[in-house]
Amino acid sequence: MPGCTDCGSQANAADASNPAFRRVLWLALVANFIMFIVELVASQLGDSMSLQADALDFFGDSANYAISLFVVGMALSARARASLFKGATMALFGTWIIGAAAYRALVGSAPEPMTMSAVALLALLVNVAVAILLFRFRNGDSNRQSIWLCSRNDAIGNVAVMVAAAGVFASGSRWPDLLVAALIAGLNIGAALKVVRLARHELSQPEGECELGSSAQPTIEVR
């Protein structure tokens, strides 16, 4: 396309040379991996399926941030393929959580609500901080959008875990915990479908086509 020859490489260079973007990705990676360990231990101590679901979500996000750091500055096609992989892992985690929650519905017991609420509050603070840092990078190609969607969904999931803890405390039942685990799974699967859909669109573009977010192609915004 006229005037489009170098726009993809210029956008890649902008990402690769943007120290703020890389720094935010590193902070998000470290924060998510630490919270994965914290929530995994807490989910076992508190016998909470929603905390376990959130812990696996943190692990998946850690891997996603690591992949994003690896592909920053690469061609759009390489970043889109990375997004396809990330979308597949998000969907896989969501599917596994639904299956585990269904099993726990048959054989599980009520979790410990105090552990759930305390750890969920800590996770919420971490995710809100990461989401604030990532907010200005939320639009653009599928790789950037997947990063933002992960952080946004985590914060929503943490609030839901706190609501589940209140429900468990009030009812003495495991069902609020299991319902929130299913909600977290649904968020992961929904975000995965969005990321995969956008990545497939990017891969369908002709070689040399401008990247999403340039003046020659519409930017698909995430809200």
C-alpha positions, 0 to 999 in steps of 0.5 A: 500500500502507498505510504505503508512500506515501513510502518510495520517496522517502525511500530516494531522498533517503537515497541522494542525501544520503549523502556517503559513498556518493557519495564511494565512487562517485567514488573507484571511478570514478577508480580504475577509469578509471586502471586501464583505461588501465594495463591497456590499455597493459600488455595490448598490451605483454604481448600478453595477452588476459586483461589486455585483457579486464580492461582492458575490464572496468575501462572498463565499470565506470568507465561504470557508476559514472558512471551510478550517480552520475547516477541516485543520488536518482532514482526506483526506475524510473529507477535500474532502467532504468539497471541494465538499460543497465549489465547490457546493457553487461556482457553485451556486454563478456563476449560480445566477450571470448569472441569475441576469445579464440576468435580469439586461440586461432587466431592468437595467441602466448604472452603475457609472464607477468611483465607479466601478473602485475605488472599483475594484482597492482596491479589486485587491490590497487585492486579489493580496496580499492574492494570494501572501500569498497563492501561496506556498500552491496552490498544494496538495489536493482539499481543498488547490487547492480550496483555491488558485483557489478562490484567483486567480479568484478574482484577475482576476475578479477585473481586469475585473471589472476595464476594465468594468468600462472603457467600461461603461465610454466610451460607457455610456452602461450597457453591459460592466458591465453585460458581466464582471458579466457573466465572473466572474460567468464563473470563479466561475463555472469553478473553481467549476467543477475543485474542485468537480472533484478532490474531487470526485477523492479523495473520490474514493481512498481506505481507507488508500491510500496516500494523493495527493501530496505524493510520491505514488500519483501524485500531481495535480498542479494548474497553 
